[in-house]
């Protein structure tokens, strides 16, 4: 019998029942494992794998034909080289994360604009200061680099909260409905060279995947173009930002502050200078993990739909392209 395996530790009993029913009704014998360590030596006959994101599963599935990663990022899978010839299909969880990550972005935006890092320090000392000047999302200018599901969902929420302008940057410059305007990524330097533009940006959000194109995207030179008014938020990949230059910009108050859910390395060492950078909110890569039920349910929904398509010989949804990195 054809074999399918699920290697993930975040699925509910309802999720498992849905996957089991779909797999078995489409001719697959299915087994669940909590981790790659648990699965090692037991999944070598896999035709299909649902992976919780640990790409090391590829070391144990020599005959696999289709891998579904529940996570959106595929950089680790792409780096393996195993998908380069197209013989193994790779799908991902893209489209499941717009809700959870956009809410995280709104949360940290409000924390920065409403001066929560400063108030936390005040409260920690048991002092009583209540007059720090704050700003609002209403009337703000927001720039979002990456206009996919996460960027588009975030833009919609910023607009709903009264942001005056939301500008997007992507590879193609193709318009996306939720944005007031969209530009090609390679136009960033030209647009930010206009000091009036740079000085008016309240929030700069990075929500791009880890690819060769996005590595070092927010370089030292580009950080230098930012305004002391601007807060930087990164929920994509740590390698997209020149971290040393960002720390310097924070400590010199060249920029207003930052919220980083991704960084390099991860986990961040306890003695890393980023911990002590001024006005910087650090979260341990939790904006898009599997703690929100909706996210898990969506990845299961994608997988089950694709099992049906796979058996029927139809094109799968959420096909990932290792050449471009998402």
Backbone as a ProteinNet text record, in pm:
[ID]
protein_1_A
[PRIMARY]
XXXXXXXXXXXXXXXXXXXXXXXXXXXXXXXXXXXXXXXXXXXXXXXXXXXXXXXXXXXXXXXXXXXXXXXXXXXXXXXXXXXXXXXXXXXXXXXXXXXXXXXXXXXXXXXXXXXXXXXXXXXXXXXXXXXXXXXXXXXXXXXXXXXXXXXXXXXXXXXXXXXXXXXXXXXXXXXXXXXXXXXXXXXXXXXXXXXXXXXXXXXXXXXXXXXXXXXXXXXXXXXXXXXXXXXXXXXXXXXXXXXXXXXXXXXXXXXXXXXXXXXXXXXXXXXXXXXXXXXXXXXXXXXXXXXXXXXXXXXXXXXXXXXXXXXXXXXXXXXXXXXXXX
[TERTIARY]
84.2	0	88.2	41.8	115.5	120.9	238.9	261.6	274.1	209.2	221.1	249.7	331.4	366.8	354.4	316.4	310.2	412.6	502	606	592.2	515.6	485.9	432.9	457.9	418.7	310.8	245.6	150.3	6.9	-18.7	-151.5	-246.4	-368.7	-470.7	-526.5	-604.8	-669.9	-762.1	-826.8	-916.1	-836.1	-718.3	-632.2	-590	-548.8	-503.9	-616.4	-735.9	-849.7	-880.8	-870.1	-897.2	-794.5	-668.2	-563.1	-578.7	-603.2	-617.7	-731.6	-845.6	-962.4	-933.7	-869.3	-840.3	-739.2	-631.8	-527.8	-581.7	-652.8	-700.9	-806.7	-892.2	-994.6	-935.7	-809.1	-741.6	-630.5	-636.5	-549.2	-414.9	-397.8	-269.6	-282.4	-182.8	-169.2	-89.6	-141.3	-84.7	-37.4	78.9	129	177.4	171.4	211.8	335.1	425.3	540.8	555.8	602.6	614.2	736.9	842.1	967.6	1042.4	1143.4	1228.4	1300.4	1340.6	1407.8	1316.2	1189.9	1093.6	1072.2	1077.4	1047.2	1165.3	1284.9	1405.4	1399.9	1426.5	1426.7	1290.1	1184.7	1049	972.6	1033.5	960.4	1029.8	1120.1	1198.4	1113.5	993	906	802.7	825.3	729	718.9	596.4	570.2	535.9	469.9	427.4	469.8	519.2	552.7	487.5	419	378.3	479.4	556.7	664	627.5	657.1	635.9	736.5	821.9	916.2	1061.9	1088.5	1225.9	1272.5	1355.4	1397.4	1488.2	1538.9	1625.8	1550.2	1417.8	1340	1383.8	1439.7	1482.1	1593.3	1662.8	1768.3	1711.1	1580	1518.8	1414.3	1396.8	1289.4	1344.9	1422.1	1492	1401.1	1278.5	1190.1	1068.3	1075.5	961.6	935.1	808	769.7	712.1	657	597.3	617.7	670.4	689.7	605.5	523.7	450.5	508.3	565.4	612.8	501.3	468	361.9	400.6	530.6	576.6	585.7	587.2	592.2	734.3	831.4	970.4	1024.8	1091.1	1144.4	1295.7	1361.8	1504.6	1586.9	1549.4	1625.5	1607	1486	1460.6	1534.7	1531.8	1599.6	1749.5	1805.3	1949.5	1995.1	1903.2	1940.8	1978.7	1928.9	1955.8	1873.5	1793.6	1718.3	1598.1	1560.4	1444.1	1482.4	1611.8	1658.8	1613.7	1606.6	1573.7	1423	1344	1198.4	1135.3	1213.2	1157.1	1074.9	1105.3	1028.1	946.5	819.5	730.8	744.4	749	752.2	638.1	553.9	449.8	471.7	411	433.1	303.7	317.9	202	172.2	225.4	199.8	50.3	6.6	-134.6	-198.6	-125.3	-178.5	-135.3	-43.3	22.7	-16.9	-94.7	-132.3	-201.7	-291.2	-365.7	-274.2	-199.2	-120.4	-5.6	64.7	179.2	133.3	24	-25.2	-67.6	-129.1	-166.9	-43	61.7	187.3	243.2	240.7	293.1	214	83.1	0.3	30.7	45.9	75	203.5	313.5	440.8	442.3	368.2	357.4	295.5	187.4	121.8	211.5	282.6	373.6	481.1	535	637.7	579.4	470.8	409.7	361.2	313.8	261.5	366.6	493.7	609.6	616	567.3	567.1	706.5	809.2	942.1	985.7	957.4	992.8	908.4	777.9	691.7	725.4	768.7	808.4	926.3	1021	1136.8	1092.4	1001.2	950.4	879.2	792.3	714.9	805.8	908.1	1001.1	1066.9	1092.8	1153.9	1049.3	922.6	810.6	799	835.3	817.1	680.6	642.9	511.5	530.6	544.2	556.2	445.1	368.3	251	238.4	350.2	339.2	432	473.6	558.2	475.9	532.1	462.3	448.5	330.1	305.6	254.6	247.1	194.1	85.9	16.6	-93.4	-73.6	-133.7	-140.7	-224.6	-327.8	-412	-326.7	-334.2	-259.5	-114.8	-72.3	67.7	96.6	225.8	271.5	348.4	307.5	365.4	424.1	544.8	607.6	622.6	575.5	583.4	661.5	771.7	851.5	807.7	744.2	683.9	533	470.8	327.6	246.2	299.8	225.7	115	74	-37.3	-15.8	105	133.3	130.6	202.2	207	71.3	-3.8	-134.8	-232.3	-231.2	-319	-282.4	-152.9	-106.6	-148.2	-133.7	-173.4	-320.8	-404	-548.1	-576.8	-505.1	-528.7	-478.9	-365.4	-318	-418.6	-470.5	-567.4	-695.7	-739	-860.1	-843.9	-719.1	-692.3	-657.3	-672.6	-658.8	-526.6	-437.3	-311.8	-341.4	-270.4	-297.7	-250.5	-131.1	-72.1	-0.9	-25.2	48.7	110.6	242.2	318.4	387.2	380.1	442	559.2	651.3	761.7	762.4	776.2	790.3	882.6	905.5	999.9	954.9	826.1	774.1	718.1	681.1	612.1	464.3	415.7	275.2	184.6	76.4	-18.5	-82.9	-105.6	-176.8	-286	-406.2	-525.8	-517.6	-460.4	-466.1	-368.7	-281.1	-178.6	-219.2	-178.7	-203.5	-115.4	4.7	94.5	195.3	244.8	343.7	458.2	580.3	698.5	785.2	868.8	966.8	1069.6	1118.2	1215.6	1341.7	1378.7	1500.8	1482.4	1361	1337.3	1349.3	1376.6	1380.8	1478	1599.9	1701.8	1661.8	1606.5	1565.5	1455	1357.6	1244.6	1289.7	1375	1420.9	1524.9	1581.2	1674.4	1602.8	1472.3	1390.4	1374.9	1446.9	1447.5	1307.8	1227.9	1092	1013	1036.1	970.3	1023.2	1156	1216.1	1174.6	1168.8	1136.6	990.2	907.1	764	718.9	810.3	773.1	773.8	661.5	650.2	693.9	655.6	680.7	730.6	840.6	894.5	890.8	814.2	794.9	863.5	939.8	997.8	928.6	865.7	804.6	838.3	968.4	1016.8	1078.8	1075.3	1137	1288.6	1354.4	1499.8	1546.5	1591.2	1642.1	1771.5	1837.3	1960.3	1932	1812.3	1775.9	1749.4	1699.1	1662.4	1772.5	1878.7	1989.3	2054	2063.1	2122.3	2036.4	1907.6	1816.6	1818.8	1805.2	1815.1	1960.8	2039.4	2183.9	2220.1	2346.8	2394.9	2361.7	2379.8	2352.9	2204.5	2118.2	1974.4	1927.7	1986.5	1953.5	1989.8	2100.2	2143	2043.8	1962.2	1863.2	1736.7	1721.4	1598.9	1599.4	1480.7	1461	1455	1485.9	1472.4	1325.7	1234.4	1092.1	1050.2	1131.5	1089.3	1117.3	1015.9	1031.5	1047.6	1141.9	1167.1	1111.4	1031.8	975.5	1016	1074.1	1114.5	1051.2	968.4	905.3	940.4	1034.5	1069.4	1183.5	1305.1	1425.7	1531.8	1605.9	1708.3	1815.6	1846	1952.9	1917.8	1792.8	1752.8	1805.5	1851.3	1892	2039	2112.5	2247.3	2230.2	2242.7	2208.4	2301	2430	2525.7	2491.6	2458.9	2422.7	2292.8	2200	2073.6	2095.3	2179	2209.1	2268.8	2361.6	2422.9	2318.3	2226.8	2122.1	2027.7	1999.6	1914.5	1983.7	2107.2	2178.1	2212.3	2227.1	2253.7	2124.7	2011.2	1878.3	1862.8	1934.9	1917	1780.7	1727.4	1590.7	1515.4	1383.2	1302.2	1304.9	1314.9	1312.5	1292.3	1280.3	1263.9	1189.6	1127.1	1067.2	1112.2	1185.8	1246.6	1195.4	1128.9	1086.2	1182.5	1269.7	1370.6	1504.5	1609.9	1743.6	1847.1	1973.2	2079.9	2182.6	2220.6	2164.6	2038.8	1973.1	1861	1889	1872.4	1839.3	1950.6	1912	2008.1	2088.9	2222.4	2303.9	2274.2	2285	2249.7	2335.9	2456.3	2545.3	2545.6	2449.7	2447.7	2408	2475.3	2445.3	2304.6	2237.4	2101.8	2007.4	2033.1	1948	1944.2	2055.1	2067.7	2047.5	2012	1991.6	1873.8	1884.2	1781.3	1649	1543	1406.6	1383.4	1427	1413.5	1332.6	1223.4	1141.1	1188.4	1225.9	1270.7	1170.1	1125.5	1042.7	1108	1096.1	1172.8	1109.7	1094.5	1042.9	907.3	814.9	684.3	568.1	594.9	483.7	407.3	476.8	411.2	425.2	444	459	321.8	319.2	197	114.9	125.3	49.9	-92.7	-122.8	-258.8	-330.8	-445.3	-520.4	-551.8	-588.9	-623.3	-510	-387.3	-271.9	-256.7	-263.1	-249.9	-361.7	-482.6	-596.2	-580.8	-528.1	-509.8	-404.8	-295.6	-193.8	-248.1	-331	-394.6	-492.5	-567	-661.8	-589.3	-476.3	-398.3	-351	-299.1	-245.3	-353	-467.8	-576	-628.5	-639.8	-681.7	-580.8	-453.5	-349.6	-341.3	-375.4	-380	-478.5	-594	-695.8	-644.9	-581.7	-528.6	-415.1	-330.7	-217.2	-266	-365.7	-420.1	-487	-550.1	-617.2	-521.3	-395.9	-297.4	-312.1	-373.4	-394.2	-282	-268.5	-166.8	-199.2	-96.5	-115.5	-117.4	-185.6	-181.4	-57.2	-14.3	101.3	229.6	243.2	368.1	481.1	590.6	706	809.1	879	981.9	1116.7	1199.5	1327	1421.2	1398.1	1486.2	1469.7	1346.3	1324.9	1314.8	1294.5	1303.4	1171.1	1057.9	929	820.5
-119.5	0	125.2	230.5	356.3	416.9	476.6	522.6	675.6	732.3	874.1	887.3	986.6	1007.2	1155.1	1177.9	1313.2	1321.5	1419.6	1437.4	1578.9	1590.8	1722.3	1703.9	1802	1789.7	1889	1954.6	2060.1	2030.5	1913.2	1881.3	1835.8	1884	1840.3	1704.6	1643.3	1517.2	1537	1653	1682.2	1693.9	1759.6	1769.7	1631	1547.8	1413.3	1331.5	1347	1272.8	1317.4	1447.6	1499.5	1448.3	1451	1402.9	1252.9	1178	1032.1	995.9	1059.8	1030.6	1059.2	1174.2	1212.5	1117.8	1087.8	999.8	859.8	804	666.6	654	754	748.4	766.7	811.3	827.9	724.5	616.9	502.3	504.4	583.8	589.5	537	459.3	420.1	530.4	578.5	697.4	666.5	724.5	715.3	852.4	876.5	1004.6	986.5	1085.7	1091.2	1234.5	1247.6	1380.3	1456.8	1385.5	1451.2	1368	1428.5	1355.5	1243.1	1266.2	1161.8	1040.7	1066.9	957.1	882	958.2	900.1	827.4	857.9	801.2	649	592.2	448	386.9	468.9	416.8	474.1	565.9	635.5	625	529.9	520.7	485.1	431	394.2	503.7	623.5	732.1	777.8	791.5	858.1	1005.3	1028	1162.5	1189.9	1311	1355.1	1490.3	1500	1630	1661.6	1767.2	1799.2	1920.4	1910.7	2024.5	2134.9	2123	2229	2188.9	2072.6	2026.5	1958.2	2027.2	1976.2	1855.1	1823.6	1705.9	1576.3	1583.1	1464.3	1411.2	1497.1	1455.4	1351	1340.9	1239.9	1099.2	1088.7	959.8	911.3	985	949.9	943.4	840.6	833	825.6	779.9	761.3	853.4	957.2	1047.1	1118.4	1139.8	1207.4	1346.6	1365	1495.3	1524.5	1643.7	1690.7	1816.8	1817	1938.2	1991.2	2111.2	2176.3	2264.7	2247.9	2328.4	2475.4	2503.8	2641.5	2704.9	2837.8	2908.8	2914.7	2933.6	2943.9	2811.2	2812.3	2687.2	2693	2792.2	2810.7	2686.9	2620.2	2501.5	2387.7	2371.9	2268.3	2301.4	2427.2	2468.3	2445.1	2471.4	2455.6	2311.3	2216.9	2074.8	2031.4	2101.1	2064.6	1948.6	1887.1	1767.4	1796.6	1923.4	1960.1	2027.3	2038.4	2116.2	2058.3	1926.2	1865.9	1850.9	1890.5	1887.6	1751	1650.2	1516.1	1500.2	1580.7	1579.5	1708.4	1694.6	1810.4	1869.3	2001.9	2070.1	2170.4	2155.7	2254.7	2309.2	2424.9	2486	2542.9	2608.4	2661.5	2806.3	2856	2995.2	3021.1	3131	3163.3	3132.8	3059.1	3025.9	3126.4	3215.6	3297	3444.2	3485.2	3625.6	3675.2	3594.5	3635.2	3653.2	3550.4	3555.2	3655.6	3659.9	3751	3896.1	3921.6	4059.1	4110.5	4024.6	4066.2	4097.4	4018.7	4045.7	4182	4208.8	4336.3	4453.8	4441.6	4547.6	4563.1	4451.8	4456.1	4533.5	4496	4562.1	4705	4731.1	4869	4958.3	4911.7	4988.1	5000.6	4894.8	4901.2	5008	5015.2	5115	5255.6	5270	5402.3	5456.1	5367.4	5407.7	5397.9	5377.7	5390.3	5281.4	5162.5	5057.1	5014.9	5010.3	4978.3	5076.3	5205.4	5305.7	5289.6	5267.8	5251.5	5123.9	5020.1	4897.6	4923	5003.4	5037.1	5118.7	5212.3	5295.4	5209.9	5121.1	5035.6	4938.7	4888.3	4795.1	4860	4990.3	5064.5	5112.9	5081.7	5123.4	5275.4	5339.9	5483.9	5512.8	5642.3	5681.4	5801.2	5770.5	5873.8	5849.9	5952.6	5930.3	6028.3	6089.5	6195.6	6179.2	6054.9	6033.8	6057.3	6131	6160.3	6032.4	6010.3	5890.1	5927	5826.8	5844.1	5739	5753	5663.8	5601.9	5485.9	5429.6	5521.1	5580.6	5674	5788.8	5811.2	5918.4	5884.9	5761.6	5724.4	5684.2	5684.2	5630.8	5502.1	5394.8	5263	5211.1	5157.5	5091.5	4943.9	4856.9	4712.5	4650.3	4586.3	4515.4	4369.9	4329.1	4196.5	4211.3	4185.9	4212.3	4084.8	3972.6	3847.1	3843.6	3722.9	3707.1	3783.9	3776.5	3845	3996.5	4044.3	4187.9	4245.9	4175.8	4225.1	4228.6	4123	4119.7	4230.4	4253.4	4359.5	4496.5	4517.9	4646.3	4673.9	4572.5	4588.4	4630.2	4573.6	4607.4	4747.9	4785.5	4922.4	5023.8	4996.2	5087.8	5093.4	4979.1	4975.4	5055.5	5069.4	5144.9	5290.5	5331.7	5472.6	5517.7	5423.6	5465.4	5547.8	5656.7	5745.8	5685.3	5625.7	5569.4	5439.5	5336.6	5210.9	5179.2	5176.9	5159.2	5023.3	4951.1	4819.8	4815.1	4724.6	4693.4	4543.3	4503.9	4362.3	4347.2	4224.5	4198.6	4259.1	4252.6	4288.7	4429.6	4488	4615.9	4603	4480	4455.6	4509	4575.3	4631	4521.4	4552.7	4464.6	4548.4	4494.7	4573.7	4652.9	4597.3	4662.1	4778.8	4797.2	4902.1	5025.3	5142.3	5266.3	5275.2	5221.9	5213.7	5102.9	5044.1	4936.5	4967.9	4947.7	4973.3	4848.5	4842.4	4735.2	4751.7	4641	4644.2	4720	4709.7	4778.1	4929.7	4978.9	5122.7	5181.6	5095.8	5139	5254.7	5240	5342.6	5476.5	5472	5595.3	5665.6	5588.3	5647.2	5702.4	5626.7	5672.2	5782.7	5806.1	5918.2	6051.6	6051	6169.8	6185.7	6282.6	6298.1	6325.1	6397.1	6425.2	6295.7	6200.6	6070.3	5995.8	5983.5	5907.9	5963.7	6094.1	6157.1	6140.4	6097.6	6086.5	5945.1	5847.3	5707.3	5677	5631.9	5598.2	5455.4	5362.7	5220.6	5155.2	5083.6	5005	4858.6	4779	4637.4	4550.9	4452.8	4353.4	4220.3	4166.8	4032.9	3953.3	3938	3869	3735	3637.8	3508	3517.8	3412.5	3407.9	3356.2	3444.5	3407.7	3482.3	3448	3520	3667.6	3698.1	3835.9	3917.6	3852.4	3927	3928.5	3852.3	3854.3	3992.6	4054.4	4187.5	4296.6	4270.5	4365.1	4501.6	4501.4	4627.6	4641.4	4692.5	4703.2	4824.1	4834.8	4951.5	5080.1	5077.3	5196.6	5232.9	5134.5	5162	5202.7	5144.5	5187.1	5334.1	5375.6	5515.8	5611.3	5559.9	5643.3	5663	5583.5	5589.6	5711.9	5745	5864.5	5831.2	5930.5	5914.4	5897.6	5914.7	5895	5749	5670.6	5539.8	5426.1	5341.9	5216.4	5104	5013.6	4900.3	4773.1	4698.8	4572.7	4462.7	4355.8	4244.1	4114.9	4054.5	3925.1	3821.8	3856	3767.3	3674.1	3719.7	3644.4	3740.2	3695.4	3779.3	3821.2	3735.9	3766.9	3882.1	3927.6	4039.3	4172.9	4176	4301.8	4296.2	4405.9	4421.3	4450.8	4348.6	4358.2	4452.4	4448.7	4537.3	4683.6	4713.4	4850.7	4892.4	4797.8	4829.2	4860.9	4783.9	4810	4949.6	4984.2	5117.3	5226.4	5204.1	5303.2	5318.6	5209.5	5215.4	5289.8	5254.2	5312.6	5460	5500.6	5642.5	5721.6	5651.4	5710.3	5770.5	5709.8	5749.4	5705.6	5593	5550.2	5546.3	5542.8	5554.7	5428.9	5313.7	5188.6	5072	4953.1	4833.7	4726	4635.9	4514.6	4399.5	4307.6	4198.8	4064.8	3993.4	3857.5	3756.2	3802.5	3717.1	3788.5	3711.5	3769.1	3662.3	3701.7	3603.8	3621.2	3509.9	3375.5	3358.9	3246.9	3208.4	3070	3052.9	3152.3	3256.4	3377.6	3484.7	3458.9	3458.3	3433.6	3535.7	3491.6	3576.8	3702.3	3697.5	3813.5	3896.6	3871.9	3944.5	4090.5	4184.9	4327.6	4369.9	4288.9	4324.8	4330.7	4247.8	4248.2	4385.8	4457	4585	4705.3	4682.4	4794.3	4879.7	5008.7	5102.3	5080.4	5084	5083.3	4970.8	4852.5	4736.6	4627.9	4588.5	4478.2	4350.9	4251.9	4123.8	4015.7	3938.5	3821.2	3699.8	3582.2	3464	3387.8	3456.2	3395.5	3329.1	3408.1	3352.6	3413.4	3507	3573	3476.5	3377	3287.3	3141.5	3111.1	2969.2	2901.7	2784	2704	2714.1	2826.1	2840.7	2889	2936.7	2980.4	2869	2828.1	2716.2	2738.6	2862	2893.2	2855.8	2887.9	2861.2	2712	2634.2	2488.6	2433.2	2477.8	2428.9	2457.6	2576.3	2611.8	2522.7	2493.3	2407	2267.2	2219.5	2088.6	2092.9	2201.3	2218	2212.9	2284	2282.9	2140.8	2071.6	1937.6	1840.4	1845.4	1752.4	1779.7	1906.7	1939.8	1887.4	1898.1	1853.6	1702.1	1629.5	1483	1443.7	1505.5	1476	1510.4	1626	1668	1576.9	1538.8	1451.4	1319.4	1260.2	1131.8	1146.3	1261.2	1285.1	1331.4	1354.7	1399.9	1546	1624.6	1766.5	1848.7	1971.7	2060.2	2090.4	2085.4	2110.2	2260.6	2298.2	2436.8	2456.9	2581.9	2617.3	2550.4	2533.7	2479.8	2578.3	2528.8	2612.9	2599.9	2708.3	2712	2735.2	2631	2644.7	2740.1	2766	2857.1	3000.8	3039.3	3176.6	3181	3064.4	3057.6	3068.5	3054.2	3054.4	2995.9
0	0	0	-65.7	-70.8	69.3	102.4	238.8	244.5	342.8	373.9	522.5	557.6	697.3	733.3	856.4	911.1	1023.6	1013.2	1114.8	1170.3	1277.8	1335.2	1476.7	1562	1702.8	1745.1	1649	1684.7	1641.6	1590.2	1538.9	1650.3	1642.8	1737.4	1693.9	1780.5	1744.7	1624.4	1618.8	1505.9	1376.1	1382.3	1264.8	1216.6	1310.2	1274.9	1213.4	1266.1	1212.3	1070.3	1045.2	911.4	810.9	850.3	760.1	736.7	843.1	830.9	738	756	673.1	526.6	501.2	362.2	299.5	372.3	317.9	289.7	386.9	372.6	263.5	249.4	144.9	6	1.2	-126.8	-146.9	-69.3	-95.2	-26.8	78.5	148.8	291.1	330	469.6	538.9	651	715	856.3	892.8	1030.1	1074.9	1206.3	1264.2	1352.5	1344.7	1434.1	1484	1606.3	1667.6	1620	1580.6	1544.1	1441.4	1382.1	1287.4	1359.7	1484.3	1562.1	1579.4	1607.1	1622.5	1490.7	1380.5	1249.4	1186.5	1231.5	1169.8	1167.5	1048	1030.8	1009.4	1012	1000.4	881.4	808.1	701.3	565.8	551.9	427.7	306.4	329.9	218.2	188.3	239.1	221.6	77.2	30.4	-97.1	-71.9	41.6	79.8	224.5	248.7	384.3	410.7	524.4	579.2	687.8	667.9	760.5	844.2	973.2	1061.4	1042.5	943.2	912.8	924.9	983.8	1000.9	872.4	796.3	665.3	675.2	795.4	808.4	781.9	773.4	737	601.7	517.9	383.9	388.7	500.2	514.5	533.4	551	587.4	487	378.1	283	140.7	109.3	-19	-140.6	-123.1	-238.2	-235.9	-155.8	-143.7	-276	-305.8	-429.8	-405.4	-284.7	-254.3	-106.1	-77.9	58.9	77.7	182.4	219	349.3	344	465.7	519	646.1	705	713.7	711.9	720.9	583	581.1	453.8	398.5	487.3	442.1	394.5	279.9	224.4	209.3	268.8	245.9	282.7	393.2	433.3	333.4	281.3	180.7	51.8	12.7	-110.4	-99.3	19.4	39.9	28.3	47.9	40.6	-99.9	-200.2	-339	-389.9	-303.6	-340.2	-429.3	-437.7	-517.5	-649.5	-674.1	-789.1	-923.1	-933.6	-1063.4	-1084.3	-986.5	-1002.4	-985.8	-949	-936	-807.4	-707	-583.1	-577.6	-553.9	-542.6	-402.5	-394.8	-265.1	-258.8	-158.4	-131.6	9	36.8	168.3	225.8	341.4	412	380.3	270	232.7	223.9	286.7	290.6	424.4	509.1	641.9	747.8	712.8	814.5	813.8	716	707.7	833.1	886.8	1005.7	1126.1	1160.2	1283.4	1275.2	1161.9	1153.8	1142.2	1071.3	1061.4	1198.6	1279.7	1414.9	1498.8	1481.7	1552.7	1510.9	1381.3	1331.5	1388.4	1389.8	1447.8	1596.9	1666.4	1810.1	1838.8	1771.3	1801.7	1749.1	1641.2	1592.3	1699.7	1759.2	1864.9	1988.2	2020.3	2135.2	2114.6	1992.8	1964.3	1959.5	1887.1	1873.9	2008.9	2096.1	2226.2	2337.7	2297.4	2386.9	2494.8	2463.8	2564.6	2611.7	2525.7	2579.9	2688.8	2668.8	2769.3	2895.2	2877.7	2993.8	3071.6	3001.1	3071	3163.9	3116.9	3200.8	3322.6	3298.6	3407.5	3511.4	3463.7	3553.6	3628.7	3559.2	3623.3	3745	3735.4	3847	3948	3921.1	4006.2	4014.4	3905	3894.5	3833.6	3835.2	3782.8	3690.9	3560.1	3457.9	3357.6	3326.5	3241.8	3125.7	3086.1	2985.8	2865.7	2838.1	2719.7	2592.6	2499.8	2375.5	2293.1	2238.6	2160.2	2021.3	1936.3	1800.8	1775.9	1663.2	1630.5	1493.2	1474.3	1338.6	1249.6	1307.3	1230.7	1178.8	1047.7	984.8	952.6	979.5	959.6	815.6	783.6	654.8	682.8	616	637.9	506.7	513.4	398.6	432.9	343.1	364.2	249.4	282.7	181.3	182.2	72.2	62.8	62.3	-51.5	-66.7	-87.5	-39.2	-46.9	56.5	93	186.3	316.7	371.9	498.4	479.3	377.6	354	320.2	237.5	196.6	314.2	396.5	513.4	611.4	626.8	716.9	664.5	535.2	475.8	500.2	483.2	505.1	649.6	744.6	885	918.5	862.3	883.9	828.2	709.6	649.6	732.6	784	865.7	993.8	1039.5	1161.8	1133	1007.3	975.2	919.1	883.9	821.3	696.8	682.1	569.4	437.9	440.3	318.7	352	272.2	285.6	149.8	147.5	24	27.1	-82.7	-90.3	-185.3	-156.7	-247.1	-271.5	-399	-432.5	-552.5	-594.5	-703.8	-835.6	-862.1	-994.1	-1003.4	-889.7	-893	-926.8	-932.4	-965.9	-855.7	-895	-799.3	-715.8	-590.4	-497.6	-432.9	-429.8	-399.8	-270.2	-165.5	-34.1	-19.4	-116.8	-107.9	-187.3	-135.8	-209.4	-333.1	-322.3	-438	-412.8	-519.6	-510.8	-606.6	-560.6	-641.5	-649.1	-751.2	-760.2	-648.9	-599.1	-491.6	-532.6	-660.9	-702.3	-717.3	-688.8	-686.8	-545.8	-448.2	-309	-288.3	-338.8	-315.8	-375.9	-496.3	-563.4	-485.1	-439.4	-366.2	-231.6	-161.4	-30.5	-39.3	-156.6	-174.2	-160.1	-177.9	-154.5	-3.2	53.7	198.9	254.2	178.5	224.8	241.3	149.5	160.4	282.3	292.4	402	537.5	548.3	675.7	715.9	622.2	651.2	683.2	673.7	696.9	846.9	897.7	1039.5	1068.1	981.5	1006	876.9	887.4	775.9	816.2	741.9	774.2	669.1	714.1	624.3	649.7	545.1	556.6	430.4	407.3	287.7	325.5	234.8	261.8	255	300.8	294.3	159.6	73.2	-58.9	-84.6	-195.1	-230.1	-256.7	-306.1	-334.5	-208.2	-103.3	16.8	122.4	102.8	198.4	197.3	312.8	321.3	260.2	245.7	181.4	250.2	382	455.5	498.5	406.9	423.5	509.5	542.2	616.7	541.8	409.6	329.7	333.6	327.7	330.6	469.9	573.2	709.5	727.5	667.3	677	610.7	519.8	451.4	535	640.4	719.1	810.3	856.8	938.2	1086.5	1169.6	1314.5	1356.1	1260	1284.2	1266.6	1198.5	1148.7	1246	1263.9	1335.7	1232.6	1257.2	1168	1232.2	1156	1203.3	1105.5	1157.9	1071.6	1120	1032.9	1062.7	955.9	867.8	757.5	792.1	765.3	796.5	849.5	949.8	1009.5	911.7	814.1	718.9	625.8	629.6	543.9	594.5	718.5	781.4	820.5	794.5	848.5	996.7	1077.9	1219.2	1294.5	1261.3	1327.3	1300	1173.5	1137.6	1204.7	1219.6	1284.8	1432.6	1498.4	1639.7	1655.6	1566.6	1571.9	1551.4	1458	1429.9	1548.5	1617.7	1736	1850	1875.4	1989.4	1969.5	1843.9	1814.3	1794.7	1803.7	1783.4	1643.7	1548.4	1408.6	1357.6	1412.4	1384.5	1518	1511	1632.4	1718	1654.6	1728.3	1633.8	1689.8	1606.4	1683.6	1609.3	1664.9	1576	1634	1557.1	1607.7	1519.4	1552	1492.8	1405.3	1342.7	1351.5	1365.1	1380.1	1348.6	1353.1	1333.7	1446	1509.1	1491.2	1575	1557.7	1641.7	1700.2	1829.9	1931.4	1944.9	1983.9	2002	2129.4	2121.6	2242.4	2352.5	2476.3	2589	2598.4	2543.4	2551.1	2422.5	2332.9	2205.6	2229.3	2162.9	2184.6	2143.6	2063	2022.7	2142.9	2243.9	2363.2	2429.4	2420.9	2491.2	2399.9	2274.5	2182.9	2229.6	2208.7	2253.7	2180.7	2256.9	2203.5	2102	2139.4	2049.4	2118.6	2054.8	2103.5	2034.6	2113.7	2059.7	2099.2	2000.3	2025.9	1960.9	2022.1	1978.8	1862.1	1748.4	1625.4	1651.4	1703.2	1741.6	1662.6	1574.5	1504.1	1414.8	1361	1266.7	1301	1427.5	1460.4	1473.4	1530	1528.3	1656.4	1726.6	1851.1	1827.9	1707.8	1676.2	1600.2	1651.5	1594.1	1446.2	1410.6	1271.6	1177.1	1216	1130.1	1104	1210.4	1196.5	1108.8	1133.4	1056	907.3	875.3	734.1	668.1	737.8	676	652.3	743.3	726.7	610.3	600.3	489.2	355.4	346.1	222	188.8	290.9	270.7	224.5	289.3	253.2	112.2	77.6	-58.6	-159.4	-124.9	-217.1	-228	-122.9	-134.7	-243.9	-243.6	-345.1	-484	-494.9	-625.8	-671.8	-577.1	-609.8	-667.9	-605.9	-651.6	-788.2	-811.4	-940.2	-1048.9	-1012.5	-1110.5	-1148	-1059.9	-1085.8	-1024	-1068.7	-1012.9	-867.5	-783.8	-641.9	-614	-506.1	-462.2	-375.6	-363.7	-280.6	-327.3	-457.3	-509.7	-482.1	-426.8	-397.2	-508.6	-533.6	-637.9	-569.5	-564.1	-492.9	-563.6	-691.8	-764.7	-718.4	-685.6	-636.9	-484.2	-421.8	-276	-201.4	-271.5	-202.1	-291.8
[MASK]
++++++++++++++++++++++++++++++++++++++++++++++++++++++++++++++++++++++++++++++++++++++++++++++++++++++++++++++++++++++++++++++++++++++++++++++++++++++++++++++++++++++++++++++++++++++++++++++++++++++++++++++++++++++++++++++++++++++++++++++++++++++++++++++++++++++++++++++++++++++++++++++++++++++++++++++++++++++++++++++++++++++

